[in-house]
Amino acid sequence: MKPNDLEERLIQFSVNVILLYKGLDGSFTSEHLIKQLIRSATSAALKYGEARSGESDRDFLHKMKICLKELRECFINIKILRGADLVKNNVQLRNLDDRK
């Protein structure tokens, strides 16, 4: 995968997470989780952009590790949202699991 392709996928993932907000049930729990999901998803995209301009190989790897940590957080958050059945629009939830 080319670096620009990964960047675009991370950006689209962030957009899909933001759009997921509209499909929530409106409870305190879903609000809490989606806000954290938005922070971690957008952070992963932004950190990847930072990593691409790393000052050294070590700096690049450090930033990519942070990006990966943010994506792992997203994955668990999505599993919680799905498991607790907090998302009304399952199409938007499936859009987050787009593994092309």
C-alpha positions as CSV (number, residue, x, y, z in Angstrom):
1,M,0.0,0.0,0.0
2,K,1.3,3.4,-0.9
3,P,1.7,6.1,1.8
4,N,-0.9,8.3,0.2
5,D,-3.4,5.4,0.1
6,L,-3.0,4.7,3.8
7,E,-3.4,8.4,4.6
8,E,-6.6,8.6,2.6
9,R,-8.0,5.5,4.3
10,L,-7.2,7.0,7.7
11,I,-8.9,10.2,6.7
12,Q,-12.0,8.3,5.4
13,F,-12.1,6.3,8.6
14,S,-12.1,9.5,10.6
15,V,-14.9,10.9,8.5
16,N,-16.9,7.7,8.9
17,V,-16.5,7.9,12.7
18,I,-17.8,11.4,12.7
19,L,-20.8,10.4,10.6
20,L,-21.5,7.6,13.0
21,Y,-22.4,10.2,15.6
22,K,-25.8,10.7,13.7
23,G,-26.6,7.0,14.1
24,L,-26.3,6.8,17.9
25,D,-29.1,6.2,20.4
26,G,-28.5,9.5,22.2
27,S,-27.7,7.9,25.6
28,F,-25.0,9.2,27.9
29,T,-22.9,6.0,27.2
30,S,-23.0,6.4,23.4
31,E,-22.2,10.1,23.7
32,H,-19.2,9.3,25.9
33,L,-17.9,6.5,23.7
34,I,-18.4,8.4,20.4
35,K,-16.5,11.5,21.7
36,Q,-13.6,9.3,22.6
37,L,-13.8,7.4,19.3
38,I,-13.7,10.7,17.4
39,R,-10.7,11.8,19.3
40,S,-8.8,8.5,18.7
41,A,-9.8,8.1,15.1
42,T,-8.8,11.6,14.1
43,S,-5.7,11.4,16.1
44,A,-4.6,8.3,14.2
45,A,-5.0,10.1,10.9
46,L,-3.2,13.2,12.1
47,K,-0.4,11.2,13.7
48,Y,0.2,9.3,10.5
49,G,0.6,12.6,8.7
50,E,3.2,13.6,11.3
51,A,5.0,10.3,11.0
52,R,5.4,10.7,7.3
53,S,7.5,13.8,7.9
54,G,9.5,12.2,10.8
55,E,12.9,13.6,11.4
56,S,14.5,10.2,11.5
57,D,13.7,6.5,11.2
58,R,13.4,6.4,15.0
59,D,11.0,9.4,15.0
60,F,8.9,7.8,12.3
61,L,8.6,4.5,14.2
62,H,7.7,6.3,17.4
63,K,4.9,8.2,15.7
64,M,3.7,5.1,13.9
65,K,3.5,3.3,17.2
66,I,1.3,6.1,18.6
67,C,-0.9,5.9,15.5
68,L,-1.3,2.1,16.0
69,K,-2.2,2.6,19.7
70,E,-4.9,5.1,18.7
71,L,-6.3,2.6,16.1
72,R,-6.3,-0.2,18.7
73,E,-8.3,2.1,21.0
74,C,-10.8,2.7,18.1
75,F,-11.1,-1.0,17.5
76,I,-12.0,-1.8,21.1
77,N,-14.4,1.2,21.3
78,I,-16.2,0.0,18.2
79,K,-16.5,-3.5,19.7
80,I,-18.1,-1.9,22.8
81,L,-20.5,0.2,20.8
82,R,-21.5,-2.9,18.8
83,G,-21.7,-5.2,21.8
84,A,-23.9,-2.8,23.7
85,D,-26.1,-2.2,20.7
86,L,-25.7,1.6,20.9
87,V,-25.7,2.3,17.2
88,K,-29.1,2.6,15.5
89,N,-27.7,2.7,11.9
90,N,-25.7,-0.5,11.3
91,V,-24.7,0.6,7.8
92,Q,-22.5,3.3,9.3
93,L,-21.1,0.9,11.8
94,R,-20.2,-1.5,9.0
95,N,-18.5,1.4,7.1
96,L,-16.0,1.5,9.9
97,D,-15.1,-2.1,9.3
98,D,-14.3,-1.6,5.6
99,R,-11.2,-3.8,5.0
100,K,-10.6,-3.3,1.3
